[in-house]
C-alpha cells in the first residue's frame, strides 16, 4: 500500500473512532450504547441487576413495575444524583445523554 493511501485510511479510522462522523457520534450517544458503557456493569445488559457487582450493590431490576412506574423526572434525578448504592452521573453525562439512557431504560418495561 502506498504511504498516502495508508495515511488516508489511518485518518479515516481515527475520525470514525472519535465520532466525528454524524453516524458514529449519534451511535456513541444512543441510549443503548450509553447504557452499556455506564449502567450495564451493575444493572446488566438486560437491566435485571444480576451481575456480580449488581448483586453486591443490590442494583434495582429496571424491568420491574417498581422502577418503571417512576416518572421520567424521578428517574432522571436518580441517574444524575444517584440513589442508595448507585453513584451520581451528573459529572459524566449531559442532559441529552440522560434522556437517551432513560428512553432505553423505558424499553425494559415493555419487554415482558
Secondary structure, DSSP 4 states (H G I P E B T S, - for coil): --HHHHHHHHHHHHHHHHT-SHHHHHHHTSHHHHHHHHTHHHH-TTSS--SHHHHHHT---TTSHHHHTS-HHHHHHHHHH-BTTBPP-TTT--HHHHHHHHHHHHHHHH--
